[in-house]
Amino acid sequence: MADFGDVQLHIVTGKGGTGKSTVAASLALALAARGKTVLLCEVEGRQGIAQLFDVAPLPYDERLVARATEHGHGDVYALAIDAESALLEYLAMYYRLGRAGKALDRFGVIDFATTIAPGVRDVLLTGKVYEAVQRNARHKNARVYDAVVLDAPPTGRITQFLNVNSELAGLAKVGPIKAQADTVMTLLTSKRTAVHLVTVLEEMPVQETVDGVAELHKAGLPVGGVIVNLVRPQDLDDDARAELLAGTADRTALRKALGKAGIDADDAVVDTLLAEGRDHAERRGLEDEQRTLVEGIGVPTYELPKLAGGADLGGLYELAEDLCEQGLA
């Protein structure tokens, strides 16, 4: 059974370089493997989803980018949300400013408004995500999604991005924008939403994750799980690590093992291998310390391996399967 089976909106954040977008895409595929129709959204304008799925740059339109594996029958659609397009859609929907809205865009008014008031920009971005989550069969000609995955801004900005009411406090105390912000916050603070944080086993990303969880809790935003990404293979057992760190590894046994493999190992080769082994053991020790800190956060944790072939589409399916097996999706 999935740990977050009742969640409709999965928000994925993480420090830059941790593979946040890769994890978001893998989570979308994992949910689709459960038979769900999923919308994967991005809001940073990087076209990261298109690169991961090897498709053309995404317009402001929902496009099919992947089917689930043979074990499921769900689909993954993708959408690149930008504030300008979201505002035009908002004006057309609530004020029927179709051509007039486009005229404002040509004069640069929309870009000016969303730049001078970043809180409004975040309301527009999250508002589009809210609209996708809230759809139902009564919405004509609109695809209904079982789950929405948002590739969100980095951990350092995630609370500010999601806490749209706070951002608008000095800008709009009443009116339609404030009303939309209130409606969006109702979803973002509910049990239908989970904010997942991606990290790697290094000091700075782990500390940022710890701080991010604390900030989310303080803001009343629902924390999901922590996904430890890019985990290296565990090639050494505890005894081997201890010997390498103490400098007591059996050189003769290593040379014999290399000889059986057809490798003529002189002292220089053995020294190099032992030095690399010691470096690996030291790195494993540091990673174990960070893993202990992650486990101490007090939320469900999951681990994804570092893929030898990189995060291509085949790799995304592998990671999706791992997430299913571990119960995140």
Residue pairs with C-beta under 8 A, 6 or more apart in sequence:
1 327
2 34
2 327
2 328
2 329
3 225
3 300
3 327
3 328
4 10
4 194
4 224
4 225
4 328
4 329
6 191
6 192
7 147
7 191
7 192
7 193
7 194
7 224
8 133
8 146
8 147
8 148
8 192
8 193
9 129
9 133
9 147
9 148
9 150
9 187
9 188
9 192
9 193
9 194
10 27
10 31
10 147
10 148
10 149
10 150
10 193
10 194
10 196
10 224
11 150
11 152
11 158
11 162
11 193
11 194
11 195
11 196
11 224
12 20
12 23
12 24
12 27
12 149
12 150
12 151
12 152
12 196
12 198
13 20
13 152
13 153
13 154
13 155
13 158
13 195
13 196
13 197
13 198
13 212
14 20
14 23
14 154
14 155
14 197
14 198
14 199
14 205
14 209
14 227
14 229
15 154
15 155
15 156
15 198
15 199
15 204
15 205
15 208
15 209
16 154
17 200
17 205
18 198
18 199
18 200
18 205
18 229
18 230
19 198
19 200
19 229
19 230
19 304
19 311
20 151
20 152
20 154
20 198
21 42
21 46
21 48
21 49
21 52
21 151
22 52
22 229
22 311
22 316
22 319
23 196
23 198
23 227
23 229
23 304
23 319
24 40
24 42
24 149
24 150
24 151
25 40
25 49
25 52
25 53
25 151
25 316
26 304
26 316
26 319
26 320
26 322
26 323
27 149
27 196
27 320
27 323
27 328
27 329
28 38
28 40
28 66
28 76
28 147
28 149
29 66
29 68
29 69
29 76
29 316
29 317
29 319
29 320
30 320
30 321
30 323
30 324
30 328
30 329
31 38
31 74
31 146
31 147
31 149
31 329
32 38
32 66
32 67
32 68
32 72
32 74
32 75
32 76
32 320
33 68
33 69
33 71
33 72
33 74
33 320
33 321
33 324
33 329
34 72
34 74
34 324
34 329
35 68
35 72
35 73
35 74
36 74
36 145
36 146
36 147
37 74
37 75
37 77
37 143
37 144
37 145
37 146
37 147
38 74
38 75
38 76
38 77
38 145
38 146
38 147
38 148
38 149
39 62
39 76
39 77
39 78
39 79
39 132
39 143
39 145
39 147
39 148
39 149
40 49
40 65
40 76
40 77
40 78
40 79
40 148
40 149
40 151
41 78
41 79
41 80
41 81
41 128
41 129
41 132
41 148
41 149
41 150
41 151
42 48
42 49
42 58
42 78
42 79
42 80
42 81
42 150
42 151
43 81
43 82
43 125
43 129
43 150
43 151
43 152
43 153
44 151
44 153
45 80
45 82
47 57
47 58
47 80
48 151
49 58
49 65
49 78
49 80
49 151
50 56
50 57
50 58
50 78
50 80
52 311
52 313
52 316
53 65
53 66
53 78
53 313
53 316
54 312
54 313
55 63
55 65
55 78
57 80
58 78
58 79
58 80
59 80
60 79
60 80
60 81
60 82
60 85
60 86
60 89
61 79
62 77
62 78
62 79
62 143
63 77
63 78
63 79
64 75
64 76
64 77
65 76
65 77
65 78
66 75
66 76
66 313
66 316
67 74
67 75
67 76
68 74
68 75
68 76
69 317
69 320
69 321
74 146
77 143
77 145
79 128
79 132
81 125
81 128
81 129
83 114
83 120
83 121
83 124
83 125
84 105
84 110
84 111
84 114
86 124
86 125
86 127
86 128
87 101
87 110
87 113
87 114
87 124
88 101
88 102
88 105
88 110
89 128
90 124
90 127
90 180
91 97
91 100
91 101
91 104
92 98
92 101
94 176
95 101
97 104
101 110
104 110
105 111
113 120
114 120
114 121
114 124
115 121
117 171
118 167
119 164
119 167
119 168
119 171
120 168
120 171
120 172
120 177
122 160
122 161
122 164
122 167
123 164
123 167
123 168
123 177
123 180
123 181
123 184
125 161
126 161
126 162
126 164
126 184
126 188
127 180
127 184
129 148
129 150
130 183
130 184
130 187
132 145
132 148
133 145
133 148
133 187
133 192
134 187
135 142
135 143
135 144
135 145
136 144
137 144
152 158
152 161
152 162
152 195
153 161
155 197
155 208
155 209
155 211
155 212
156 208
156 212
158 195
158 212
158 215
158 216
159 212
159 215
159 216
159 218
159 219
159 221
160 166
160 167
162 188
162 195
162 219
162 221
163 185
163 219
163 221
164 181
164 184
164 185
164 188
165 181
165 182
165 185
166 219
168 177
168 178
168 181
172 178
172 181
187 193
188 221
189 220
189 221
189 222
190 222
191 222
193 221
193 222
194 222
194 223
194 224
194 225
195 216
195 221
195 222
195 223
195 224
196 224
196 225
196 226
196 227
196 328
197 209
197 212
197 213
197 223
197 224
197 225
197 226
197 227
198 226
198 227
198 229
199 205
199 206
199 208
199 209
199 226
199 227
199 228
199 229
199 294
200 206
200 228
200 229
200 230
201 228
201 231
201 286
201 287
201 290
201 291
201 294
202 290
203 286
203 290
206 290
206 293
206 294
207 293
209 226
209 294
209 297
210 293
210 297
213 223
213 226
213 297
213 299
216 222
216 223
217 223
223 299
224 299
224 300
225 299
225 300
225 301
225 302
225 328
226 294
226 297
226 299
226 300
226 301
226 302
227 301
227 302
227 303
227 304
227 323
227 328
228 291
228 294
228 301
228 302
228 303
228 304
229 303
229 304
230 304
230 305
230 306
231 303
231 304
231 305
231 306
232 283
232 287
232 305
232 306
233 305
233 306
234 284
235 280
236 244
236 277
236 280
236 281
236 284
240 249
240 277
240 281
241 281
241 284
241 285
243 249
243 250
244 274
244 277
244 278
244 280
244 281
245 278
245 281
245 282
245 285
247 278
249 274
249 277
251 270
251 274
254 265
254 270
254 273
254 274
255 265
255 270
258 264
258 265
258 269
258 270
258 273
259 265
263 269
265 273
294 301
295 301
300 327
300 328
302 322
302 323
302 326
302 327
302 328
303 326
304 319
304 322
304 323
305 322
307 315
307 318
307 319
309 315
311 319
320 329
323 329
